[in-house]
Amino acid sequence: MRSGNQHGFLLNMEKGANFNEFSQVHKVYFRHDPSISQQIFEESRNGEKYFPSDILQVQWKRFLKQFEKNPVVSLEAVKTNVKDNAIHHETIKSISRKLEKMYGIKVDKDRIPAFDADLMDQYYEDMKNGWWQDVFCKDIHFVSGDGIVYKDMLMQVPKDTRYARFFTR
């Protein structure tokens, strides 16, 4: 289940109270077994069943590999960072200088990050073959009386005229 089914709670406690001494609290011991973990990992197709690959993940890994050899970021990324993070009177110029002098990271005004053609081909093929419904949405659950309505709305996003262009070439 995804995070929609996770729960938490707050407990109003007296200062200095020991949570572990409450009668309702009890320990549950378990033993980690590497061989069982390996078996679960293999049965889940090396974790892919729980964390299916997507183009953002592939693109990020490619970026990191390239970045190790040639540390370059786009000027647009720096602009976005300065705008979104409002860093104590920092400017695009001051951040760019720091990146280059302190970290050896070049800021390239002509760089425009984009997905590779092969990734986009794979993405559109996945969408055509039901990835959105069968993989992405499959294990998303909304815990409420309207959960089924929300789930249906999520499943229909590719058909929504506002978003359809992101699901078909």
N, C-alpha and C positions, 0 to 999 in steps of 0.2 A: 504494500500500500504506500502511496505517496504521502507527503507531509500533511495533507488534509486530514488524515486519520490519526495524527500524532496528538497527544494530549499533554497538558501541563497543569499545574495548579499552584495556588498561593495558599499559604497557611500563616495565619496570624499567630505568632509565638511570643511568649514573654522573653524579654532580653535574658540571655544566658541559658535558655532552655536547651536541652540536648535532644535533637530530633531522634537520635537512635534509641532513646529510652522510652519513646512513646509506645504504648501497648499495641497500637495498630501497625507499627513498623516491624518488619521481620526481614532477615537476610535470606537471600537465595544464593546458594553457592553453585557454581558450575566450573567445569574443568575445560580448559581450551585443549583441543586435540588437533595437532597439525594435520594428521592424516584425514580426519573428517573434514577439516577446512579445505584441504586439497580436493577431496571428493566433491564437496559442494561447489567449489570453484569450477571443476571440470564439468559437472552436471549443468552448470549455468552457462555453458559455452564460454568459459574463461571470463565470466562476469558480464558478458554481453547481454545476457537475458535481463540483468538488473540495470545496466547502464549501456543502452544501445548507442552505437557510434552515430555521430551526426557531423555535418559538414563544419560546424563551428569548432568542434573538437579537432577535426583533421586539420583545418586551417590554422588553428592556434599552434598545434604541434609543428606544422610546417614553418610558421612564423618564428617560433622559438629556435628551431634548427638553423634557419637562415640568420636570425639575429645574433646567434653565437659567433658566426663567421663575420658578419657585417652588421654591427649595431647601428641601425638606422630606424628612425620613426618619422612619421609624416608631420608636417607643420599643422595639419588639421587636428591631429591627435593632441598636440601641445595646446592648441587653441581651446579644444574641448576641455582639456584638463584644467586650464586656467579658469575658464568660465564656470565649470561645474564644481571645482574645489575651492574657488575664491581664496587662494593661498595668500595669506598676509601680505598684501600689496605686491605680490609677484606679477610680473608681466610676461607676455609671450617671449619677449627678448631675454629677460632675466632667466626664465626657466630654460630656454634654448641654450644660453651660455653655460648654465650649471650642468645641463645634461652633457654637453660636449667636454667641458673642462674637468668636471668631477667624475664622470662616468664613461667618457669616451663614446657617447652616443650622439651621432650626427642627426640633425633635424633637416629633412629634405622637403623643400617647399613644393617640389614636383611629384612627390610620391603620393599615389592614390591607392590605398589598399583595396584589393578586390579578390573575390573568389576566383580560383583557376577554372578554366572552361571544363576540365574533367570533373571537378567537384560539382559544378552547376549541372552538368549532364547527369551525374549520379543522383543529385538532389531531385531533379525533375522526374527522373525514372522512379525513384523511391516514392515520390508523391503520387505518380500515376499508378503504382502498384499497391497503394493503400497504407503507406508508412504512417501517415497522420492518424488514421483510425486504428490500425492494427498494432502499431508500436507505441507511438507517442501518447495517444489518448487512452490506450487500453487499461492501464493501471491507475488512471487518475480518478479519484472518487471524491465526491462532494458530500460531506456529512451534514445533511440538513433535510428537511422535508421537501425542499425543492431540488435536491441533489440530482435527480434524474433529468430535470429541466436544464440545469446547468451543464450536465454532461452532454446532453443532446445539442445544446447551443455550441459547446466546444467542438463537437464532432462536425458541426455544420459550418465552421469557420471557413474552410476552403471554398464553399459555395456562396459565401457572402460576397456581394459585389465589391465591398470595400477592401477585401483581402484576397480575392480570387487571383489577382495578378501575381501573388507570391507563391502560388501553388501550381500554376501552369506556365509554360514557356510562352 
